[in-house]
């Protein structure tokens, strides 16, 4: 789905501006970009998944927390659904072709995590560690985030009523659905994530100058810089053994694509 999403978006950004530039000759909003400060709002969709990396699971690395050693490597499959974005724009002109933008908003999406080959039936010395968990391999992770990006927008010179640009910067996400402070974890079917997260994002778009407003579609990639995983506590009766759900995971962070439609 991510690949199809990106291909369709790229075709849109390559074909539509060219066709628009060929047809349009009347210049709308000629003084719009001379403003030092202006405002707008955006609506959009997102496809957010997770990038996951793992500890060594061979039993040969003494620094790996994975214990007991699984018969085969454990990993996580992420199935992400489309979500939505909504927010507003504060744009400050630094230069004819450079703008500083603050785009606070709300973002919502959900994922289904499937734990592949978790060591749920581990029983050293014949004693099961994770009782009653042998088929407990899925988690629904819904998230609603306060998304606070600070971005630099680098634009080309205007051509008739279009103006392509690239954009990038950093953002902070507050996860309202994190469960970070929840005393329960995956042993009670609660998948916990950190409440405070930091991202970087980069993308491109095209400004279309309309009769009354500027319409701006953009596509962006968003990448986590901080680990969003909150590890499970080790089993009470077997504290030397790690969780079969979070124990093998070294890093779990958001990796996603946004398609925003902005009106300024």
N, C-alpha and C positions, 0 to 999 in steps of 0.2 A: 504493500500500500504506500509506503514512504516513497518508493521509486516512482510509482505512477503519479503521486501527488507532485513530486518535484518536476517530472517531465512535462505535465500539463501546465504547471506554473511557468516553466521556462518558455514554452511555446507561446503562452499568453504575452509574456514580457518581450519576446522577440518580434512577434508578428503584429500585435495591436499597435504599438507605438509607431512602427513604420507606416502602417496603413493610415493611422491618424495624421501623421505628419504630411503625408501626400495630399490628403483631402483638405486639411484645415489651413486657411490663409488669414482669417480675421484674428487678430491678437486680442485675447481676452485677458482681463486683470493685468494690464501692463505694469502697474506699480506695486503689485502684491509683494514681490520679493525685496522691495525697498524698506519694508517695515522692520524695525528692530526686534519687535516682539509680536507674536501672534499665537492664536490658540486653535485647537481643533479636537476632534474625537475620532476613535477608530473602532471598528468591529472586525472580527476575524475568526479563523478556525486554526486549530493546532493539531499536530500529531506527535505527541510526546511519548518517547519510550525511555529505556534506561540503557546506559552503557555499564556493563558488568565485567569486572576482572576478578580473578580468583587466586587464592593461595595455592602453593604446591600441595598436592594431595597424594604424593607418592610415599610419604612417610620417611623420606630421606632428608628433608630439610628440618633441622631442629627448631627453626624459628617459625615454622608453620603451625598455626593453632588447630589445624584439623586433626581431631582425634575422636574416635578411633579411625585408622586409615581405611577408607572405603575400598571395596573391591574394584569399583570403576569410578572415574571422576564424576563428581556432582556438579551440576550447573543449573542455570535458571533460564527458562524461556519466557519472553515478555510479549504479550499480545496487547497492543495499545489501540484504543478507540479514538475517534475524532472528538476533540473538545472545542471550546469556544474562548475567545478573548474579547474583552470590552474595556475601553479606557479613554483617557483624554490626552491631549498633546499640548505641551508648552514648548514653543520654538523660539530660540534667541539667535539672531543673525550675528555671527562673528566676522564674516567676510562675504563678499559677493557670492562665493561658491562654498562657504563653510557655515554650517549651522549647528548649534548645540541644542539637543532635544532631551526633554524629560517626558517620559510617556507612562505614567502610573496607570495601572489597571488591574482588573481581576481576570484570572485564567482558571479554567476548570477542565479536567480530563480524568480518565480512568484507565487502569491497566489490569490485566490478569496475569499473575505470576504463576508459572508452573515449575515446580522443583523437580528436576530430572535426576533419577537415581539417587535420591537422598538416602542416607544411611539409617533409615528409620527402624530397621529390624536388627540393628547392631546388638549383640548379646555376648560380650566377652565373658568367659567362664560360664556360659549358659544362662546368664541373667540379663533379660532385656533392659536396655537403658531408657528407651523412649516408649513406655507402655501406652497402648491404645492409640498409637500414632502411625501405624504402618501404611495407611492410605490417605494421610493428611498432606496432600502435595499441591494444593492450589490456594491462592490468596487473591482476593479482589482489593485493589488499591485505588481508591478514589481520592482525588486531590483537588482542593480549591486553594488558589494561591493569590496573595497580593504581590503583583509583579511591578518592580520599580527599576526600570532601565534608564541609564544616563548614556546618551549616544552622540556621536559625531556624524553628521550627514555631509558628504562631499558630493557636490552636484556639478554637472557639466554646465556650459552656457545654454541658455534657452534656445530651442529651435521651434519657431512658430509657437504652438501651444503645448509642447512637451519638454520635459527636462529630466533625463535619466540621472540616477545617483547611486552611490553605494553608501552603506551605513554600518556602523559598528560601535561597540562599547561594552560596558559591564552592567550587570543588573543584580539586584537583591530580591530574593523570593521569600516571603513569609508563608509557610505552609499551615493553613488552618486545620488540616486533617492529619497532622503528623503523628499523633499518638506518642510523641517522644517521652512525655512524662507519665505515660500510662504504666502502671505497675505490672500489667499483663504483657506477655510477649507471644511468640509463635507457639509455645507450649499450651497457650490458651487461645490460639488461632488469631492473634493480634500481630499484624506486621507493622513495625514501628519505623518511622522516618524522622529525620531531623527537622526541626521547626524553622531554622535559619539557614538559607542556602545562597551561594554566590555563583553567578553564571557569567559567561561572555557570549556575545551574540554578534553575528555579522550577516549582512544581506544586501539586497539591492532592490530598486524600484524605479518607478517612473511617475513624475508629476504631470498630471493632465490639467491644464487651465481651462475651466469651464466658464460659462457666462457669469455665474454668481459665486462660485467657490472653486477651490482646487481639490481635485480628486486624485488620490495617491494609493495605488495598490503596491504592495511590497511583499517579498518573500525573505524569510530569515531563518538561519540556523542558530539554535541555542544549545550551549554546551556547559555542563556543570563543572565548576572548579573545585567544589568541596564534596566530600563524601556524605551522601544523604542517608546512609544506612545507620540505624541504631541496632546494635547487636543484641541478640537474645542473651539472657543470663544462662550460665551453664546449669545443667540439671542439678537439682538440690541433692539428690542421693548419690550423684556421680559427678562432683564438681571438676574433676580432671578432664571430663569429656566436653567437647564443644557441641553447639546446637547443630542439628542436621540441616537446618534451614539457612541460618546466617553464618555459621561457622566457616564454610569454605569461601565466603565472599570477602575479598580484600577492598573493593571499591564498587559503589553503586551510585550513579549520578545521572541526572536528566540529560537526554540528547533528543532534540526535537526540531520540528519544522513549523514555522508560523506563516500563515498567509493573512495579512492585514489589509483592510480597506479603510483608508483615512480620508476624512473630510475636513478641510481647513478653510 
